[in-house]
Amino acid sequence: MNRKFLKPKKRIVAFIDSQNLNLGTQRMGWKVDWKKFRIFLKEKYGVNEVYLFIGYLSENESMYEYLHDLGYKIVLKPTFSVTKEEATDKEPKNFVKGNVDTEIVLMAIKEIKNYSKAIIVSADGDFYSLIEYLISKNKLLYIMSPNWQYSTLLKDFKPYIIDLSQHKKELAYHSKK
């Protein structure tokens, strides 16, 4: 009996630190168009599944639904307010924060057997150990940084880094006005 075995399709997953992506592009004077970004990930890098880690605010329910409809798997995290006194030099004063780093690391490790390659979308050095681990398991495809100002901890991984500001023309949001 001659059986043909289908080669399993590569499953490429992106894990997005939404606040890092948002703040990183806004610092450079532009905003991400989430629809364009989802298409970009799929068409340019073959991403099948995208997890978007984001802080939860009840007034943003319609935005979460919109992002879900675009194909993002939304992972919501409780938020908290950071006062002027608590903010760091890099952070704006008086803002809402939803730390998602731990959730991204946990999900990437928990799901590691279910994907061929991963893309980490963040410029945050807190992902150093995760990235190192993914490389050791031959699971890292790329690190996408919102701009060229990524953490110095990530310099060791320069061959994997894609500077999204180089794709501003194709990824920027333009209002309909």
Backbone torsions as a table, in degrees:
resi	resn	phi	psi	omega
1	MET	NA	126.9	-178.3
2	ASN	-100.3	107.0	179.7
3	ARG	-106.2	135.7	174.7
4	LYS	-99.3	127.7	177.8
5	PHE	-99.9	126.6	178.7
6	LEU	-76.0	133.6	176.3
7	LYS	-71.7	129.9	-179.3
8	PRO	-62.8	138.6	-179.8
9	LYS	-68.8	139.5	176.9
10	LYS	-64.3	133.0	177.5
11	ARG	-110.4	111.8	-179.5
12	ILE	-107.9	128.1	-175.2
13	VAL	-121.0	138.9	174.8
14	ALA	-110.5	138.3	176.7
15	PHE	-117.4	113.6	-172.3
16	ILE	-109.9	125.2	169.9
17	ASP	-86.4	94.8	-170.8
18	SER	-61.8	-39.6	-179.0
19	GLN	-67.2	-40.0	178.4
20	ASN	-63.8	-42.5	178.5
21	LEU	-65.4	-46.9	179.8
22	ASN	-60.9	-53.5	-177.3
23	LEU	-65.8	-36.5	-179.2
24	GLY	-66.0	-38.7	177.8
25	THR	-77.3	-38.6	-179.7
26	GLN	-63.4	-34.4	175.7
27	ARG	-60.8	-25.9	-179.9
28	MET	-96.2	5.6	174.1
29	GLY	89.3	20.5	177.5
30	TRP	-147.8	165.2	178.8
31	LYS	-121.3	147.4	178.3
32	VAL	-75.4	135.3	169.4
33	ASP	-89.9	109.7	-172.2
34	TRP	-64.6	-31.7	177.1
35	LYS	-67.0	-47.7	178.3
36	LYS	-61.7	-39.0	-177.9
37	PHE	-65.7	-41.1	178.8
38	ARG	-62.7	-43.1	178.3
39	ILE	-64.8	-43.1	178.2
40	PHE	-56.6	-47.9	180.0
41	LEU	-61.5	-41.7	-177.9
42	LYS	-71.6	-50.7	-173.1
43	GLU	-76.9	-38.0	-175.5
44	LYS	-87.2	-31.2	-174.1
45	TYR	-123.6	3.1	176.4
46	GLY	68.7	25.1	-177.5
47	VAL	-71.0	122.9	179.5
48	ASN	-88.3	-35.0	-172.4
49	GLU	-137.1	135.7	-177.5
50	VAL	-128.8	119.4	174.5
51	TYR	-97.3	124.6	179.3
52	LEU	-111.6	112.7	-178.1
53	PHE	-94.7	122.8	-171.8
54	ILE	-147.6	145.9	176.8
55	GLY	-71.5	139.9	-177.0
56	TYR	-87.9	128.8	169.6
57	LEU	-133.5	127.8	-175.5
58	SER	-56.9	-33.0	-178.9
59	GLU	-72.0	-6.1	179.9
60	ASN	-103.1	13.6	-178.4
61	GLU	-51.3	-45.4	-177.6
62	SER	-66.1	-33.7	177.1
63	MET	-66.1	-42.4	178.6
64	TYR	-61.5	-40.9	177.8
65	GLU	-63.8	-43.4	178.3
66	TYR	-59.2	-48.4	-179.9
67	LEU	-62.5	-40.1	176.4
68	HIS	-61.2	-43.2	179.2
69	ASP	-63.7	-26.9	177.7
70	LEU	-77.6	-10.8	177.5
71	GLY	111.6	8.3	177.0
72	TYR	-86.3	139.6	170.4
73	LYS	-90.4	111.2	-172.9
74	ILE	-85.3	126.6	175.7
75	VAL	-116.6	108.5	-175.3
76	LEU	-90.4	142.0	-179.3
77	LYS	-127.1	137.9	175.9
78	PRO	-57.7	147.7	-179.3
79	THR	-111.9	166.4	175.0
80	PHE	-146.8	156.9	-179.9
81	SER	-88.7	136.8	175.9
82	VAL	-107.3	124.4	-178.7
83	THR	-84.6	168.5	179.0
84	LYS	-53.8	-39.7	-177.9
85	GLU	-71.3	-30.5	-176.8
86	GLU	-86.9	-19.4	-174.9
87	ALA	-67.9	147.7	176.3
88	THR	-89.5	175.3	179.3
89	ASP	-62.0	-30.1	-177.8
90	LYS	-82.2	-18.6	-174.3
91	GLU	-98.9	148.3	174.5
92	PRO	-68.2	159.5	178.9
93	LYS	-83.0	142.7	178.2
94	ASN	54.2	78.2	177.8
95	PHE	-140.3	169.8	180.0
96	VAL	-99.7	136.6	-176.5
97	LYS	-127.5	143.6	173.9
98	GLY	-134.0	94.7	-178.7
99	ASN	-64.4	119.9	-177.2
100	VAL	-115.0	-1.4	-174.0
101	ASP	-55.4	-47.1	-178.3
102	THR	-62.8	-40.2	-179.5
103	GLU	-65.5	-38.7	178.6
104	ILE	-63.9	-47.7	-180.0
105	VAL	-60.6	-47.4	-179.2
106	LEU	-60.6	-46.5	-179.1
107	MET	-65.2	-42.1	-179.6
108	ALA	-62.3	-39.2	179.3
109	ILE	-75.3	-44.3	-179.2
110	LYS	-59.7	-37.3	-175.6
111	GLU	-94.7	2.3	-170.0
112	ILE	-54.4	-33.0	179.3
113	LYS	-75.7	-12.8	-175.5
114	ASN	-99.5	4.4	176.2
115	TYR	-139.4	155.8	178.8
116	SER	-83.4	-45.3	-178.2
117	LYS	-142.7	154.1	179.0
118	ALA	-124.5	148.9	171.1
119	ILE	-118.6	128.2	175.8
120	ILE	-103.0	123.1	-179.7
121	VAL	-106.0	95.6	-179.9
122	SER	-178.4	152.8	175.8
123	ALA	-105.8	12.3	-171.1
124	ASP	-84.4	125.3	178.0
125	GLY	-65.6	-14.4	177.6
126	ASP	-62.1	-15.3	-179.9
127	PHE	-91.6	6.5	-177.8
128	TYR	-50.9	-53.2	-176.6
129	SER	-64.5	-39.3	177.4
130	LEU	-62.4	-47.5	-178.5
131	ILE	-62.1	-44.7	177.5
132	GLU	-58.0	-44.0	179.4
133	TYR	-65.4	-45.2	179.7
134	LEU	-60.9	-39.7	177.5
135	ILE	-63.9	-42.7	-179.5
136	SER	-62.9	-25.9	179.0
137	LYS	-98.2	7.2	-177.1
138	ASN	55.6	41.6	-177.3
139	LYS	-113.4	-8.9	-178.4
140	LEU	-89.1	127.6	174.1
141	LEU	-94.6	-56.8	-179.8
142	TYR	-150.8	163.0	166.0
143	ILE	-114.9	123.1	178.1
144	MET	-104.6	116.5	179.8
145	SER	-99.6	139.5	179.7
146	PRO	-59.6	-27.4	-179.7
147	ASN	-158.1	-175.0	-177.1
148	TRP	-75.5	-7.6	-177.3
149	GLN	-92.5	56.5	178.3
150	TYR	-84.6	163.4	-178.0
151	SER	-55.0	140.6	177.1
152	THR	-62.0	-23.1	176.2
153	LEU	-63.6	-25.3	-178.4
154	LEU	-86.6	-5.0	-179.4
155	LYS	-57.0	-32.3	178.0
156	ASP	-60.6	-21.1	-174.9
157	PHE	-108.0	22.2	-175.1
158	LYS	-47.8	-41.1	-179.8
159	PRO	-60.7	-21.3	-178.9
160	TYR	-92.4	-11.5	-169.8
161	ILE	-85.3	131.2	172.8
162	ILE	-113.8	123.8	178.5
163	ASP	-87.5	107.9	-176.6
164	LEU	-65.8	-20.8	177.4
165	SER	-65.5	-19.3	174.9
166	GLN	-71.3	-13.1	-179.7
167	HIS	-113.7	19.6	-176.4
168	LYS	-52.9	-44.3	-177.6
169	LYS	-57.6	-39.5	-177.4
170	GLU	-89.5	-13.9	-175.3
171	LEU	-113.1	-11.1	-174.2
172	ALA	-73.8	143.1	174.7
173	TYR	-81.9	134.4	175.1
174	HIS	-124.7	122.8	-179.2
175	SER	-66.9	155.2	-177.1
176	LYS	-75.6	-5.6	-177.2
177	LYS	-67.7	NA	NA
